[in-house]
Amino acid sequence: MNIRRFPMTREISLLVLVYLYVPVVVLVSYSFNANRTATVWSHASLDWYGRILANPAIQSATQNSLVLALCAATAATVIALLAALATARAFPSRGGVEAVLNMPLILPEIVVAVATLMLFVALGVQLGLGTMILAHTAFCIPFAYLPIRARLEGMNQSYGEAAQDLYANRFRSFRRVTLPLLWPGIMAGFTLAFVTSLDDFLTSFFLSGPGTTTLPVYIFSSIKAGITPEINAISTVMLVISVLLVSLSFFLGRLRR
Amino acid sequence: MTGNPTLRRLGLLTPALMTIAVLIGVPLMLLFWISLLQKGGSSGVDWGAAPSLGNYIRLVWEEDFDGTMILNTSYLVILLRSILQAAVTTGLSLLFGLPVALWMAGLSRGQRDMMLLLITIPFWTNLLVRNYAWLIILRDDGWLSQAINFVSPGGPIQLLYNDLAVAIGLTYSFLPFMILPLYTVFEKFDWRLLEAAHDLGATRSRALRRVLIPIAMPGIAAGSLLVFIPCLGAFVTPALLGGGKTLMLGNIIQMQFGASRNWPFGAALAVVLLGLMLFVMVCMAIWRNRRVK
């Protein structure tokens, strides 16, 4: 008898995997269904993918989503990199600083979203892409911070010290030694921040002004208007992009140190 | 760069701390303040109003035409439903998450990594899209409803827009948060303890109850917190899979900023959600301290 094996755990685990993946498989397979009534399968086709490519509303929402994710992830990564360099070595209030940096992970998103909305309106700021970029930057910080911090943790601090012993100044030793070693962590953090921003619905839902819909907000309003095969196709595209980017991030995180 | 390490550290931390202070700290303070004001004006808030607890009183009491206060339970019911729904989801996640984590811990190194990847991938995909997938499965002309109808005919069965559909969607959304902390505990578990219990004549279920579960308690607590808290503030799942009778806190907050346009009352509801979350976290911290002693 193997002490590590418990009866039924294997069956339940397989059941949970089915539970996790059946909805994804159903969604993806319906997106290739030629029939307009989404429940009747006629034959495989790429019709709906053609439709979404030609849809101007989806084109502009995609463009908004990409610009938003690129700006927010870049800003969050730069901010998180600086913070990670500061917290790499222990100091008295490090725990408190890290708690503040990770605050966006703990707070309910809907609360932060409505609070930010009220701030912008109280200040008289026009809602739009700009307000979304600011709000996304804030909640992307922990997603960029954690992989960079993990990479720094495993790095040998003495390389930088050696460079300085060889008369490199602080900036030069950072640019020529620390930064290249840190690069996979930075890219992993950027990718996670990018995916988080790209997939975000709630914050964008409250902060998007007229005419600046993002892809998830567009999907939500389409679902509310009625289920169509186009939604299946665009949802599948979003799924594939997220999975690819997250796999990339995991791969970068595991690169040889 | 300056030579003083404390100044240098402060300089590096400033952008991050400032961003979070301005874009999260300040809005939260404004939220508290607005929750004490009244609705009005073009922006939805009467800025000149004297601060009062009126919005919080409105959660429970309603003013009748003649000025007497009568009990209004509609918001309390929604609050209670959110808590119950979060509790049910946490229970379901534990029921299914515990066996999965236990099974994963007994696998070989490569299989474990594979399972970890399979469990985390759904977490990183779009929450909206994942809940939408359940909408397709559960709707009246979906294959699940048709299959049930085929086995026991009697007209289409309503699977959507009820508490069960919301529970399925919420469990689907947050199950990985339960599995991962549990797995972390089981991965480090000293299996010789189970052997010892076995040698001392404990049956398998007794060893599970008296040895494994008590040691897994920190993981169970962490996982429960990670599932319970996002469930409390859930919006997407009840908005897509629930109906008018399954509203949760997140839905009525959104309504105050949408159709009802009563921002101060919405702010008060958001503060209640924050308070509830803090209460749960403090309870958990107290419990953990007691355990250590």
Contacts between the chains, C-beta under 8 A, distances in Angstrom:
chain1	res1	chain2	res2	distance
A	2	B	106	7.5
A	3	B	191	5.8
A	3	B	194	5.1
A	3	B	195	5.4
A	3	B	198	6.6
A	4	B	105	7.1
A	4	B	106	3.8
A	4	B	191	5.8
A	4	B	194	8.0
A	5	B	106	5.6
A	6	B	99	7.3
A	6	B	102	5.6
A	6	B	103	7.3
A	6	B	106	7.9
A	6	B	204	7.2
A	6	B	208	7.1
A	7	B	204	7.6
A	8	B	99	6.6
A	9	B	99	4.2
A	9	B	100	7.3
A	9	B	102	5.0
A	9	B	103	3.8
A	9	B	106	7.9
A	10	B	103	5.6
A	12	B	96	6.3
A	12	B	99	4.1
A	12	B	100	6.6
A	12	B	103	7.5
A	13	B	99	6.4
A	13	B	100	4.6
A	13	B	103	4.5
A	13	B	104	7.3
A	13	B	115	7.8
A	15	B	96	7.7
A	16	B	96	5.4
A	16	B	97	7.9
A	16	B	100	5.2
A	16	B	175	7.2
A	17	B	118	6.4
A	19	B	96	7.8
A	19	B	172	7.0
A	20	B	118	7.4
A	20	B	119	7.5
A	20	B	122	5.3
A	20	B	172	7.4
A	20	B	175	7.4
A	21	B	118	7.9
A	21	B	122	7.9
A	22	B	137	7.6
A	23	B	130	6.7
A	23	B	133	3.5
A	23	B	134	5.6
A	23	B	136	7.8
A	23	B	137	6.0
A	23	B	172	7.2
A	24	B	122	7.4
A	24	B	125	7.7
A	24	B	130	7.7
A	24	B	133	6.3
A	26	B	133	6.2
A	26	B	136	6.1
A	26	B	137	5.8
A	26	B	143	7.8
A	27	B	129	7.3
A	27	B	132	7.3
A	27	B	133	4.2
A	27	B	136	6.3
A	30	B	136	6.4
A	37	B	141	7.8
A	38	B	136	7.0
A	39	B	141	4.9
A	39	B	142	6.2
A	39	B	143	6.8
A	39	B	146	7.7
A	78	B	15	7.6
A	79	B	15	4.6
A	79	B	16	4.9
A	79	B	19	5.9
A	80	B	16	6.7
A	82	B	12	4.5
A	82	B	13	7.4
A	82	B	15	5.8
A	82	B	16	6.8
A	83	B	12	6.5
A	83	B	13	5.6
A	83	B	15	7.5
A	83	B	16	3.9
A	83	B	17	7.9
A	85	B	12	5.4
A	86	B	8	7.8
A	86	B	9	4.5
A	86	B	10	7.9
A	86	B	12	3.7
A	86	B	13	4.7
A	87	B	13	7.6
A	91	B	6	7.8
A	91	B	9	6.5
A	97	B	13	6.3
A	97	B	17	7.3
A	100	B	17	6.3
A	100	B	20	5.9
A	101	B	16	6.0
A	101	B	17	8.0
A	101	B	20	6.9
A	103	B	20	6.2
A	103	B	24	6.2
A	104	B	20	7.2
A	104	B	24	6.4
A	106	B	229	7.5
A	107	B	24	7.1
A	107	B	28	8.0
A	107	B	274	7.7
A	108	B	229	7.2
A	108	B	230	7.1
A	108	B	232	6.9
A	108	B	233	3.2
A	108	B	250	7.9
A	108	B	273	5.9
A	108	B	274	7.2
A	108	B	277	6.4
A	109	B	233	6.9
A	110	B	233	5.2
A	110	B	235	5.4
A	110	B	250	5.1
A	110	B	253	5.8
A	110	B	254	7.1
A	110	B	270	7.2
A	110	B	273	7.6
A	111	B	28	7.6
A	111	B	31	7.2
A	111	B	233	6.6
A	111	B	253	7.8
A	111	B	270	4.6
A	111	B	273	5.9
A	111	B	274	5.7
A	112	B	24	5.9
A	112	B	27	6.8
A	112	B	28	7.5
A	114	B	31	7.2
A	114	B	253	6.4
A	114	B	257	5.7
A	114	B	266	6.2
A	114	B	267	7.1
A	114	B	270	5.6
A	115	B	24	7.9
A	115	B	27	3.5
A	115	B	28	5.4
A	115	B	30	6.3
A	115	B	31	4.1
A	115	B	267	7.8
A	115	B	270	7.0
A	116	B	23	6.5
A	116	B	24	7.8
A	116	B	27	4.7
A	117	B	257	6.8
A	118	B	27	6.8
A	118	B	30	5.7
A	118	B	31	6.6
A	118	B	34	5.8
A	118	B	45	7.4
A	118	B	263	6.4
A	118	B	267	7.0
A	119	B	26	6.3
A	119	B	27	4.4
A	119	B	30	5.4
A	121	B	43	5.2
A	121	B	44	7.6
A	122	B	30	6.5
A	122	B	43	7.3
A	122	B	45	7.6
A	134	B	23	6.0
A	135	B	23	6.3
A	137	B	19	6.4
A	137	B	23	7.3
A	138	B	19	5.6
A	138	B	20	6.0
A	138	B	23	3.8
A	138	B	24	5.6
A	141	B	16	6.1
A	141	B	19	6.6
A	141	B	20	6.7
A	145	B	16	7.7
A	170	B	1	5.1
A	171	B	1	6.9
A	195	B	124	6.2
A	199	B	124	7.8
A	199	B	125	7.3
A	199	B	126	4.4
A	199	B	127	7.1
A	199	B	128	7.9
A	201	B	126	7.6
A	201	B	127	6.8
A	201	B	128	4.8
A	201	B	236	6.4
A	202	B	235	6.1
A	202	B	236	7.3
A	206	B	257	6.7
A	216	B	126	6.4
A	216	B	128	5.2
A	219	B	128	6.0
A	219	B	129	7.2
A	219	B	132	7.2
A	220	B	128	6.0
A	220	B	236	7.8
A	223	B	132	5.9
A	223	B	135	7.0
A	223	B	240	6.6
A	227	B	135	7.0
A	227	B	136	7.0
A	227	B	139	7.4
A	231	B	132	7.0
A	232	B	136	7.4
A	235	B	126	7.5
A	235	B	129	4.4
A	235	B	132	6.0
A	235	B	133	7.6
A	238	B	125	7.8
A	238	B	126	5.1
A	238	B	129	5.5
A	239	B	125	5.3
A	239	B	126	6.8
A	239	B	129	5.8
A	242	B	124	5.7
A	242	B	125	4.6
A	242	B	126	6.1
A	243	B	121	6.1
A	243	B	124	7.4
A	243	B	125	6.4
A	246	B	120	8.0
A	246	B	121	7.0
A	246	B	124	4.2
A	250	B	117	7.5
